[in-house]
Amino acid sequence: MTELHDFIVHRKLAYQPFIFSDELETGEGLNFMSRGSGGNLHWKDADPRVRDLVTSDPAALRRENAVLRAIYDDFVAKIALTVGTAGLSFAEFGCNTGYFLHVLALRGASRCIGYDFTNNSRLFAWFNGVLGTRCEFHFAEWDSLRHRPRYARMPRVDVTLSAAVTCHLPDPLHHLTYLCERASKAVFFWCPVTDHEGLSISYGPPARYPNALDWPLGFDNDVRISIPLLRLTLAQCGFEDIREIQPPEDLPDRWRNWHRSHRGYVALRTSQPKTSYSGGQAQRMPPGDVRLRRYIAEFLRVLGVKRWG
């Protein structure tokens, strides 16, 4: 358990709901229900360095994490029911510790690739050793200035996943479109939404987190897409067969309200339309004289002429 304890002490494990023993459990379920005040760690003899994470109510933490796990497992079950898992490749952006990917791998996925800005490569290796899986981790960050990943490239896979990522991005439509471009068969998206009937994006206060980016990229929390805009984006990217994920039937009311504030979809590819990521029009054609001057300038630059005209 020494390596596992080291992961917890270095705060690599806290958010996703894992049970390691009767005396050690992690997960954000209680915080979701208590607005961040319940703790996300039950550790009987906790290391003093993580005392701030330890819950004062282990029974409540176990109860709420059990519901969160049921929701997560329901996501995977509905992906499997809609698309399948055996022999398919999956890639998730913002994978955290890889909960979904490890479950997909245990269900027979041929390749599971995770991307996150927290370097969880050692943690992935540990889970692979314990579970007998071969999930891959790549350090990456979504670049909201250039609208694509930084530090890693995502290959084309059968299914891409993004869960609670767009709420941290000032450019959520670019993120969704990019992941749609990388998916051959289907996409899974889960994100907070607005109830606006039109095509809109709403933003929470910027720079909530200490490492927030500068304006206008600093919207790092509570970015919400309207449901019509979310569905339109999927359809425009060639995923018009859109299956909404309904909450589990036995979901407690307190969690049902939380579930209703999000939308989850498994969308199947139905066409291959061009987008700006796949060679579609990304800029307008300038007038002919402007194009000619640009070509001449480039030609002279190649010849080493710095000024002309």
C-alpha positions in Angstrom: 0.0 0.0 0.0 3.0 2.3 0.3 2.8 3.5 -3.3 -0.9 4.0 -3.1 -0.5 6.1 0.1 2.2 8.1 -1.8 -0.3 8.9 -4.6 -2.8 10.1 -2.0 -0.3 12.2 -0.1 0.7 13.9 -3.4 -3.0 14.4 -4.1 -3.1 12.3 -7.2 -6.1 10.4 -5.9 -9.2 12.2 -4.4 -11.7 13.1 -7.1 -12.8 9.9 -8.7 -14.7 7.3 -6.4 -12.4 4.4 -5.6 -12.6 1.9 -2.7 -9.2 0.5 -1.8 -10.1 -1.1 1.5 -12.6 -0.7 4.3 -10.3 1.9 5.8 -9.3 3.7 2.6 -11.7 5.3 0.1 -11.5 8.4 -2.2 -14.1 10.3 -4.1 -15.9 13.6 -4.7 -19.5 12.4 -4.1 -19.9 14.0 -0.7 -18.4 17.2 -1.8 -20.9 17.3 -4.8 -23.8 17.1 -2.3 -22.3 19.4 0.3 -20.9 22.1 -2.1 -17.3 21.2 -1.3 -17.5 21.0 2.5 -17.7 17.2 3.1 -14.2 16.0 2.3 -13.2 13.5 -0.3 -11.0 11.0 1.6 -11.7 8.3 4.2 -8.4 7.1 5.6 -8.4 5.7 9.1 -4.8 6.5 10.0 -4.4 9.4 7.5 -1.1 10.9 6.8 -1.1 14.4 8.4 -0.3 16.0 5.1 -3.8 15.2 3.8 -5.8 15.9 6.9 -7.6 18.7 5.1 -9.1 16.1 2.7 -10.3 13.7 5.3 -14.0 13.6 5.9 -15.5 13.8 9.4 -18.4 11.6 8.3 -17.1 8.4 6.7 -20.5 6.8 6.4 -21.8 9.8 4.4 -18.7 9.8 2.2 -19.2 6.1 1.4 -23.0 6.6 0.8 -22.5 9.5 -1.7 -19.5 7.9 -3.4 -21.6 4.8 -4.0 -24.1 6.9 -5.9 -21.4 8.6 -7.9 -19.9 5.3 -8.8 -23.3 4.0 -9.9 -23.7 7.0 -12.2 -20.2 6.5 -13.6 -20.8 2.8 -14.1 -24.1 3.6 -15.8 -22.3 5.9 -18.3 -20.0 3.0 -19.2 -22.8 0.5 -19.4 -24.7 2.8 -21.8 -21.7 3.3 -23.9 -21.3 -0.4 -24.1 -24.9 -0.9 -24.9 -24.9 1.7 -27.7 -21.5 1.2 -29.3 -19.9 -1.9 -27.7 -16.5 -2.1 -26.0 -14.8 -5.4 -27.1 -12.1 -4.7 -29.7 -12.8 -0.9 -29.8 -10.3 1.9 -29.1 -11.2 4.8 -26.7 -9.6 8.1 -25.9 -10.6 10.4 -23.1 -9.5 14.1 -22.7 -9.5 15.2 -19.1 -9.3 11.6 -17.9 -8.1 12.4 -14.3 -7.1 9.0 -12.8 -8.7 7.0 -15.5 -11.9 5.6 -13.9 -13.8 5.3 -17.2 -10.8 4.0 -19.2 -9.9 1.2 -16.7 -13.6 0.0 -16.7 -13.7 0.1 -20.5 -10.4 -1.9 -20.6 -11.9 -4.5 -18.2 -14.8 -4.8 -20.6 -12.6 -5.8 -23.4 -11.6 -2.5 -25.1 -8.5 -3.0 -27.3 -6.9 0.4 -26.5 -7.7 3.0 -23.9 -5.8 6.3 -24.0 -6.1 9.1 -21.4 -5.0 12.7 -21.6 -4.8 15.1 -18.6 -2.8 18.1 -17.4 -2.1 16.3 -14.1 0.7 13.9 -14.8 -0.8 10.6 -13.8 1.5 8.3 -15.7 2.8 6.5 -12.6 -0.8 6.2 -11.3 -2.0 4.6 -14.6 0.9 2.2 -14.4 -0.1 1.2 -10.9 -3.7 0.6 -11.9 -2.6 -1.4 -14.9 -0.5 -3.6 -12.6 -3.4 -4.1 -10.1 -6.1 -4.6 -12.7 -4.1 -6.3 -15.5 -5.1 -3.6 -18.0 -2.9 -1.7 -20.5 -4.4 1.8 -20.4 -2.1 4.6 -21.7 -1.6 8.0 -20.2 -0.3 11.1 -22.1 0.4 14.4 -20.5 -1.6 17.1 -22.3 -3.5 20.4 -21.9 -6.3 21.8 -23.9 -4.9 25.0 -25.6 -7.8 27.4 -25.7 -5.8 29.9 -27.7 -5.1 27.5 -30.6 -8.1 25.3 -30.0 -6.3 22.0 -29.9 -4.3 19.8 -27.4 -0.8 21.0 -26.3 2.0 18.5 -25.5 0.3 15.5 -27.1 -1.6 14.5 -30.2 -4.8 12.4 -30.1 -4.9 9.6 -32.7 -8.2 8.7 -34.5 -10.0 6.1 -32.4 -13.4 4.5 -32.4 -14.8 6.5 -29.5 -13.8 9.7 -27.7 -14.9 10.7 -24.3 -15.1 14.1 -22.4 -16.7 14.2 -19.0 -17.0 17.5 -17.1 -14.2 19.2 -19.2 -16.0 21.8 -21.2 -17.1 23.6 -18.0 -13.5 24.6 -17.5 -12.9 25.9 -21.1 -13.6 29.3 -22.7 -13.9 27.5 -26.1 -16.1 24.5 -25.4 -17.4 24.2 -29.0 -13.8 23.9 -30.3 -13.1 21.1 -27.8 -16.2 19.2 -28.7 -15.5 19.6 -32.4 -11.9 18.4 -32.1 -13.0 15.3 -30.2 -15.7 14.6 -32.7 -13.0 14.8 -35.5 -11.0 12.1 -33.7 -13.9 9.6 -33.4 -14.7 7.1 -36.1 -17.8 5.5 -34.5 -19.1 7.5 -31.5 -18.6 10.2 -28.9 -19.5 10.4 -25.3 -20.0 13.9 -23.7 -21.1 14.8 -20.2 -21.1 18.4 -19.2 -23.1 21.1 -17.3 -25.7 22.8 -19.4 -27.9 25.9 -19.4 -31.7 25.7 -19.8 -31.6 28.5 -22.5 -33.7 27.6 -25.5 -31.4 29.4 -27.9 -27.8 28.7 -29.0 -25.8 30.1 -26.2 -22.8 29.7 -23.8 -22.8 31.1 -20.3 -19.7 31.7 -18.2 -19.1 31.7 -14.5 -16.6 34.2 -12.9 -13.1 33.9 -14.4 -9.8 33.0 -12.6 -11.3 30.8 -9.9 -8.2 28.6 -9.7 -4.6 29.7 -8.8 -3.2 28.7 -12.2 -5.9 30.5 -14.2 -4.9 31.8 -17.6 -4.9 35.4 -18.6 -7.9 37.2 -20.2 -9.8 36.1 -22.2 -8.8 32.5 -21.5 -9.4 32.7 -17.8 -12.9 31.3 -17.7 -12.0 28.1 -15.8 -15.2 27.0 -14.1 -18.9 26.8 -14.7 -18.9 27.3 -18.4 -22.3 26.0 -19.7 -23.5 25.2 -23.2 -27.2 25.4 -24.0 -28.7 22.1 -24.9 -29.7 23.1 -28.4 -26.2 24.3 -29.1 -24.7 21.1 -27.7 -26.9 19.0 -29.9 -26.3 21.2 -32.9 -22.5 20.9 -32.5 -22.8 17.1 -32.4 -25.0 17.1 -35.5 -22.7 19.5 -37.4 -19.8 17.2 -36.7 -21.6 14.2 -38.2 -23.2 12.7 -35.1 -26.9 13.1 -35.7 -27.9 9.8 -34.0 -27.8 11.4 -30.5 -28.8 9.2 -27.5 -29.3 11.1 -24.3 -28.2 9.4 -21.1 -31.1 9.2 -18.6 -30.4 9.0 -14.9 -30.5 5.6 -13.3 -34.1 4.7 -12.1 -33.1 4.3 -8.5 -31.1 7.6 -8.3 -31.9 9.5 -5.0 -33.7 12.8 -5.4 -30.7 14.8 -4.2 -28.6 13.3 -7.0 -31.4 13.5 -9.6 -31.3 17.3 -9.4 -27.5 17.2 -9.9 -27.9 14.9 -12.8 -30.5 17.2 -14.4 -28.1 20.1 -14.4 -25.9 18.2 -16.8 -26.4 16.4 -20.1 -24.8 13.2 -21.2 -24.9 11.9 -24.7 -23.7 8.9 -26.6 -23.8 10.1 -30.3 -23.1 7.8 -33.2 -21.4 9.0 -36.4 -23.8 9.2 -39.3 -21.8 11.3 -41.8 -18.4 12.9 -42.5 -19.0 16.6 -42.9 -16.0 19.0 -43.1 -15.2 21.2 -40.2 -12.3 23.6 -39.7 -10.4 20.8 -38.1 -10.8 18.4 -41.0 -9.9 20.7 -43.9 -13.1 22.7 -44.1 -13.1 26.4 -44.6 -11.2 28.1 -41.7 -10.6 31.5 -43.3 -12.2 33.6 -46.0 -10.4 34.1 -49.3 -9.0 37.6 -49.5 -9.3 39.7 -52.7 -7.1 38.9 -55.7 -4.7 41.9 -55.3 -4.2 41.0 -51.6 -3.4 37.4 -52.5 -1.0 38.5 -55.2 0.9 40.8 -52.8 1.1 38.0 -50.3 2.6 35.6 -52.9 5.1 38.2 -54.1 6.1 38.9 -50.5 6.6 35.2 -49.8 8.6 34.7 -53.0 10.9 37.6 -52.1 11.3 36.4 -48.6 12.5 33.0 -49.9 15.0 34.9 -52.1 16.2 36.8 -49.1 14.8 40.2 -50.0 13.5 41.8 -46.8 11.8 45.0 -48.2 10.2 45.6 -51.5 7.8 48.2 -53.1 
